[in-house]
């Protein structure tokens, strides 16, 4: 008899070990960044599992000798019920290419796939909603560039990257990361970016929603030095592939502009994966980081200064608009 129950990974070490073993047997890396995990048990044996992080279904595995049973549908339905109870009507799933067809049979649609991962979604708003948002903001030009930044907060280094890219572009799409997993909210970061760039008619500021550097495409990005680098490589490849295959064609983007990354291993992995994925299909321009007194200007330095109430240092590292908004908040 098969029974279903929640697995508390941080509390029940015995079941957490069974969960990890089942994932490893299925060729999956145990990803502990989850909010909810369900397990199907036959007696004491864990035969199927699935997890949710935010609205993302992941770590779905079925024991090899149980593949003939309709266990996937049971696991996914439990996870969808959990999401519905949280009023989350849009869900996504990471899975291996070989099992994507099973999720498609449950109503999920493929967004992007690499050689190792397929990302599918179900519900609304979806990729078509975001596509329409981008089309509404589209502008014509011969040289079309794009920058994606968290701007947590926007520094003189960010401003230097923006101005460098804008000078070489007829249109520059500036995507601001939408996820609220940073020190400063999406609303604050967007306000700063818009104020800093408002006098440049070439620049179009856009949100990333679920589709660029998000909990869906690249959740380990927000963990920085705590991130598992093997998982980060997989996710960075997914994010870069989605940008190349979906985002760039919609807006006719020819060049993605980034800063070089001497400080964050995860961001460096992202740059490397973009270089590999884009190939000769989309240019990747890596700009040397702006320094001040021989030290790289970074948002990390700004946040540290704010924590120490050192507003004199903050004022040296950020545009006046950033300083004014942060000091007033």
C-alpha positions as CSV (number, residue, x, y, z in Angstrom):
1,X,0.0,0.0,0.0
2,X,1.3,3.4,-1.0
3,X,1.0,6.2,1.6
4,X,1.8,9.9,1.0
5,X,3.2,12.3,3.6
6,X,5.3,15.4,4.0
7,X,9.0,15.0,4.5
8,X,10.6,17.5,6.9
9,X,14.1,17.5,5.5
10,X,15.6,19.7,8.3
11,X,13.9,17.7,11.1
12,X,13.7,14.0,10.1
13,X,17.2,13.0,9.3
14,X,16.3,9.4,8.5
15,X,13.7,10.4,5.8
16,X,16.0,13.2,4.6
17,X,18.7,10.5,4.0
18,X,16.2,8.3,2.0
19,X,15.2,11.4,0.0
20,X,18.8,12.1,-0.9
21,X,19.6,8.5,-1.9
22,X,16.5,8.4,-4.1
23,X,17.5,11.6,-5.9
24,X,21.0,10.3,-6.4
25,X,19.7,7.0,-7.7
26,X,17.6,9.0,-10.2
27,X,20.6,11.0,-11.4
28,X,19.6,14.2,-9.6
29,X,21.6,16.4,-7.3
30,X,19.9,16.9,-3.9
31,X,18.8,20.5,-3.9
32,X,18.1,21.5,-0.3
33,X,16.6,24.9,-1.3
34,X,13.0,23.8,-0.9
35,X,9.9,24.9,1.0
36,X,7.9,21.7,0.9
37,X,8.7,18.1,0.1
38,X,6.3,15.2,-0.3
39,X,7.2,11.5,-0.2
40,X,5.3,8.4,-1.3
41,X,6.1,5.4,0.9
42,X,5.6,1.7,0.5
43,X,6.0,0.6,4.1
44,X,9.2,2.3,5.2
45,X,10.6,2.5,1.6
46,X,10.5,5.9,-0.1
47,X,9.5,5.2,-3.7
48,X,8.7,8.7,-5.0
49,X,9.2,12.3,-4.0
50,X,8.8,15.9,-5.2
51,X,9.5,19.3,-3.7
52,X,8.4,22.9,-4.1
53,X,10.4,26.1,-3.8
54,X,8.3,29.2,-4.2
55,X,6.2,28.1,-7.2
56,X,8.8,25.8,-8.7
57,X,8.4,22.0,-8.6
58,X,11.7,20.3,-8.5
59,X,13.6,17.2,-7.1
60,X,10.9,14.9,-8.5
61,X,12.1,11.3,-8.5
62,X,10.5,7.9,-8.9
63,X,12.3,4.7,-7.8
64,X,13.4,2.8,-10.8
65,X,11.5,-0.4,-10.1
66,X,8.3,1.6,-9.6
67,X,8.3,3.5,-12.9
68,X,5.3,1.6,-14.3
69,X,3.1,2.9,-11.6
70,X,1.3,6.3,-11.9
71,X,3.3,7.7,-9.1
72,X,4.4,10.9,-10.9
73,X,0.8,12.1,-11.2
74,X,0.3,11.5,-7.5
75,X,3.4,13.4,-6.5
76,X,2.7,16.4,-8.8
77,X,-1.0,16.6,-7.8
78,X,0.1,16.8,-4.1
79,X,2.5,19.6,-5.0
80,X,-0.1,21.5,-7.1
81,X,-2.6,21.2,-4.3
82,X,0.0,22.7,-1.9
83,X,0.5,25.6,-4.4
84,X,-3.2,26.2,-4.8
85,X,-3.6,26.5,-1.1
86,X,-1.0,29.2,-1.2
87,X,-3.0,31.0,-4.0
88,X,-0.1,30.4,-6.4
89,X,-1.8,29.7,-9.8
90,X,1.4,29.6,-11.9
91,X,3.8,26.7,-11.4
92,X,7.1,25.6,-13.0
93,X,9.1,22.4,-13.0
94,X,12.7,21.5,-13.6
95,X,13.1,18.0,-14.9
96,X,15.4,15.8,-17.1
97,X,14.7,15.7,-20.8
98,X,13.7,12.0,-20.6
99,X,10.8,12.8,-18.2
100,X,9.5,16.0,-19.7
101,X,6.9,14.2,-21.7
102,X,5.2,13.0,-18.4
103,X,4.9,16.6,-17.2
104,X,3.5,17.6,-20.6
105,X,0.8,15.0,-20.1
106,X,-0.1,16.7,-16.8
107,X,-0.7,20.1,-18.6
108,X,2.8,21.6,-18.4
109,X,4.3,23.4,-21.4
110,X,8.0,23.5,-22.3
111,X,9.7,26.9,-21.9
112,X,13.3,26.0,-22.4
113,X,15.5,23.0,-22.5
114,X,19.2,22.2,-22.4
115,X,21.1,18.9,-22.8
116,X,20.5,18.1,-19.1
117,X,17.4,20.1,-18.0
118,X,13.9,21.0,-19.3
119,X,11.9,23.8,-17.7
120,X,8.1,23.7,-18.1
121,X,5.3,25.8,-16.8
122,X,1.6,25.6,-16.1
123,X,-1.0,28.3,-15.3
124,X,-1.1,32.1,-15.7
125,X,0.6,34.5,-16.1
126,X,3.1,32.7,-18.4
127,X,5.8,33.2,-21.0
128,X,3.2,34.4,-23.5
129,X,2.2,37.1,-21.0
130,X,5.9,38.2,-20.7
131,X,6.4,38.0,-24.4
132,X,3.5,40.5,-24.9
133,X,5.0,42.8,-22.3
134,X,8.3,42.9,-24.2
135,X,6.7,43.4,-27.6
136,X,4.8,46.4,-26.2
137,X,8.1,48.0,-25.1
138,X,10.0,47.1,-28.2
139,X,11.9,49.8,-30.1
140,X,13.5,49.8,-33.5
141,X,17.2,50.4,-34.0
142,X,20.3,49.0,-35.8
143,X,22.4,48.3,-32.7
144,X,20.3,46.7,-29.9
145,X,21.9,45.9,-26.6
146,X,20.8,44.5,-23.2
147,X,21.9,44.5,-19.6
148,X,20.5,42.4,-16.8
149,X,21.2,43.7,-13.3
150,X,20.0,43.3,-9.8
151,X,21.2,46.8,-8.8
152,X,21.2,46.0,-5.1
153,X,21.7,49.0,-5.0
154,X,22.8,50.7,-8.3
155,X,26.4,51.9,-7.9
156,X,28.8,54.0,-9.9
157,X,30.0,50.7,-11.3
158,X,26.5,49.9,-12.6
159,X,26.2,53.4,-14.0
160,X,29.5,53.0,-15.9
161,X,28.4,49.7,-17.4
162,X,25.1,51.3,-18.5
163,X,26.7,54.4,-20.0
164,X,29.3,52.2,-21.9
165,X,26.6,50.0,-23.3
166,X,24.3,52.9,-24.2
167,X,27.1,54.7,-26.1
168,X,27.5,51.7,-28.3
169,X,23.7,51.1,-28.8
170,X,20.8,52.7,-30.5
171,X,18.5,50.9,-28.1
172,X,19.5,49.5,-24.7
173,X,17.1,47.3,-22.8
174,X,17.9,47.4,-19.1
175,X,16.4,44.5,-17.3
176,X,16.1,44.8,-13.5
177,X,15.8,41.6,-11.6
178,X,12.2,41.2,-10.3
179,X,12.8,38.7,-7.5
180,X,12.5,40.2,-4.0
181,X,15.4,38.2,-2.6
182,X,17.7,41.2,-2.2
183,X,18.4,43.8,0.5
184,X,16.4,46.4,-1.4
185,X,12.9,45.7,-2.8
186,X,12.1,45.4,-6.5
187,X,10.2,48.7,-6.3
188,X,13.2,50.6,-4.8
189,X,15.7,49.1,-7.2
190,X,13.4,50.0,-10.2
191,X,12.9,53.5,-8.9
192,X,16.7,54.1,-8.6
193,X,17.4,52.6,-12.1
194,X,14.7,54.7,-13.7
195,X,15.9,57.9,-12.0
196,X,19.5,57.3,-12.9
197,X,18.7,56.6,-16.6
198,X,15.7,58.9,-17.2
199,X,17.7,61.4,-19.3
200,X,18.9,58.8,-21.8
201,X,16.3,58.2,-24.5
202,X,18.1,55.1,-25.7
203,X,17.3,53.2,-22.5
204,X,14.2,51.1,-21.9
205,X,13.9,49.7,-18.3
206,X,12.1,46.4,-18.0
207,X,11.4,43.9,-15.2
208,X,12.6,40.3,-15.6
209,X,9.5,38.6,-14.1
210,X,10.1,34.8,-13.9
211,X,12.2,34.6,-17.0
212,X,15.7,36.1,-16.3
213,X,17.8,35.6,-13.2
214,X,14.7,34.4,-11.3
215,X,13.7,31.8,-8.8
216,X,12.8,29.7,-11.9
217,X,15.8,30.1,-14.1
218,X,18.7,30.8,-11.7
219,X,17.7,30.5,-7.9
220,X,21.3,29.9,-6.8
221,X,22.3,33.3,-8.1
222,X,20.8,34.8,-4.9
223,X,22.9,32.5,-2.6
224,X,26.2,33.9,-3.9
225,X,29.1,32.3,-2.0
226,X,26.7,29.8,-0.3
227,X,25.7,28.4,-3.7
228,X,26.5,24.9,-4.9
229,X,28.6,25.7,-7.9
230,X,27.7,22.5,-9.9
231,X,24.0,23.4,-9.5
232,X,24.8,27.1,-10.4
233,X,26.4,25.9,-13.7
234,X,23.2,24.0,-14.7
235,X,20.9,26.9,-13.8
236,X,23.1,29.5,-15.4
237,X,23.0,27.5,-18.6
238,X,19.2,27.4,-18.4
239,X,19.0,31.1,-17.9
240,X,21.4,31.9,-20.7
241,X,19.6,29.5,-23.1
242,X,16.2,31.1,-22.3
243,X,17.6,34.6,-23.0
244,X,19.2,33.5,-26.3
245,X,16.2,31.5,-27.6
246,X,13.3,33.6,-26.4
247,X,14.1,37.0,-24.9
248,X,16.7,38.2,-27.5
249,X,14.7,37.3,-30.6
250,X,11.6,39.1,-29.3
251,X,13.5,42.4,-28.9
252,X,16.1,41.8,-31.7
253,X,18.9,42.0,-29.1
254,X,22.3,41.6,-30.7
255,X,24.6,42.2,-27.7
256,X,24.4,41.3,-24.0
257,X,26.6,43.6,-21.8
258,X,28.0,42.4,-18.5
259,X,30.7,43.5,-16.1
260,X,33.7,41.3,-15.4
261,X,33.4,39.4,-12.1
262,X,36.5,39.3,-9.9
263,X,34.5,38.9,-6.6
264,X,31.5,36.5,-7.0
265,X,32.2,32.9,-8.2
266,X,28.5,32.4,-9.1
267,X,28.3,35.6,-11.2
268,X,31.6,34.5,-12.9
269,X,30.0,31.1,-13.6
270,X,27.0,33.0,-15.2
271,X,29.4,34.9,-17.5
272,X,31.1,31.7,-18.5
273,X,27.9,29.9,-19.3
274,X,26.6,32.9,-21.3
275,X,29.8,32.9,-23.3
276,X,29.4,29.2,-24.0
277,X,25.7,29.2,-24.8
278,X,25.7,32.4,-26.9
279,X,28.6,31.3,-29.1
280,X,28.4,33.3,-32.3
281,X,24.6,33.8,-32.1
282,X,24.6,36.6,-29.6
283,X,27.6,38.9,-28.7
284,X,28.7,39.0,-25.0
285,X,30.6,42.1,-24.1
286,X,32.4,41.9,-20.8
287,X,33.4,45.3,-19.5
288,X,36.2,45.8,-16.9
289,X,34.8,46.8,-13.5
290,X,35.1,50.4,-12.4
291,X,37.5,50.9,-9.5
292,X,38.0,53.6,-6.9
293,X,41.3,53.9,-5.1
294,X,42.4,50.6,-6.6
295,X,39.3,48.7,-5.3
296,X,36.4,47.5,-7.3
297,X,33.2,49.4,-6.8
298,X,30.5,46.9,-5.7
299,X,27.0,46.8,-4.3
300,X,28.4,44.6,-1.5
301,X,30.7,47.5,-0.4
302,X,27.7,49.9,-0.5
303,X,25.5,47.5,1.6
304,X,28.3,47.1,4.1
305,X,28.7,50.9,4.5
306,X,25.0,51.3,5.0
307,X,25.0,48.6,7.7
308,X,27.8,50.7,9.4
309,X,25.8,53.9,8.9
310,X,28.7,55.2,6.9
311,X,26.9,57.4,4.5
312,X,30.0,59.3,3.6
313,X,31.4,56.1,1.9
314,X,28.0,55.4,0.4
315,X,28.0,58.8,-1.3
316,X,31.4,58.1,-2.9
317,X,30.2,54.8,-4.4
318,X,26.8,55.5,-5.9
319,X,25.1,58.1,-8.2
320,X,23.4,61.0,-6.4
321,X,19.9,59.5,-7.3
322,X,20.8,56.3,-5.5
323,X,22.1,58.1,-2.5
324,X,19.0,60.3,-2.2
325,X,16.6,57.4,-2.4
326,X,18.5,55.2,0.0
327,X,19.1,58.0,2.5
328,X,15.4,58.9,2.5
329,X,14.1,55.4,2.9
